């Protein structure tokens, strides 16, 4: 037996001990993160739907199931038919964030005013796809969403805004606001990698087959473009897909994804909705990063919201 052996045994014991401690620390940390996530007070969401030129009846449940699956949100739903608009005046203040899947009749003045007050004072908004077609004549709403389409929108409503040569272009040329090419699987490119919503996403990923909005117009003030997609067969420009807007003390997350209940089955839609809604409500994203194997760029990934696990 050489004199070195006891030292070797000691060293190996020490290394094993260190490995165990490290593993335990790591586990403890994972458990803490998971516990924080589950024990944190739930984010109160008011989902507004009931009128839309899209199939809101099948879309809203996919959004509810997606947010529900995370355990982070508590969702109330206000379904506002045309006949309900006259009576629609919810207590927005009860909610951390309003999620709009609404593209319909104008709300009454009183409701508009209470909504503007709510957002200005730090209420928050998530706008999904055709919800940005809504309320073309409501100035404050268009300031909140940054960009919108259809409903007679044109150069009077603000510039076209798109991405070119690494910069945002504001284009005041005349023309209608809002169009799209044929549905296809489009590649989303993250342009702001430092935002809490996009920080944990792959830098490029594929959204499942759906139409991609282009040529949106609006005031686009206090707006950040987080991600774009090239509008092949449409404007031929890199169009905003994910945006944030600040309005008073309020945070707005605007996604043009989510044309149908099928395309809402896209992992790209789901992960950005989850992160965007949490960010709008709290200013932070506590969800872990999304890996390229979950959200790939070479394959349009679908997922049943039931399979979302955190
Ligand atoms: Zn659509």
Boltz pocket constraint, residues with backbone or C-beta under 6 A from the ligand:
constraints:
  - pocket:
      binder: B
      contacts: [[A, 54], [A, 129], [A, 130], [A, 211], [A, 258], [A, 259], [A, 260]]
      max_distance: 6.0
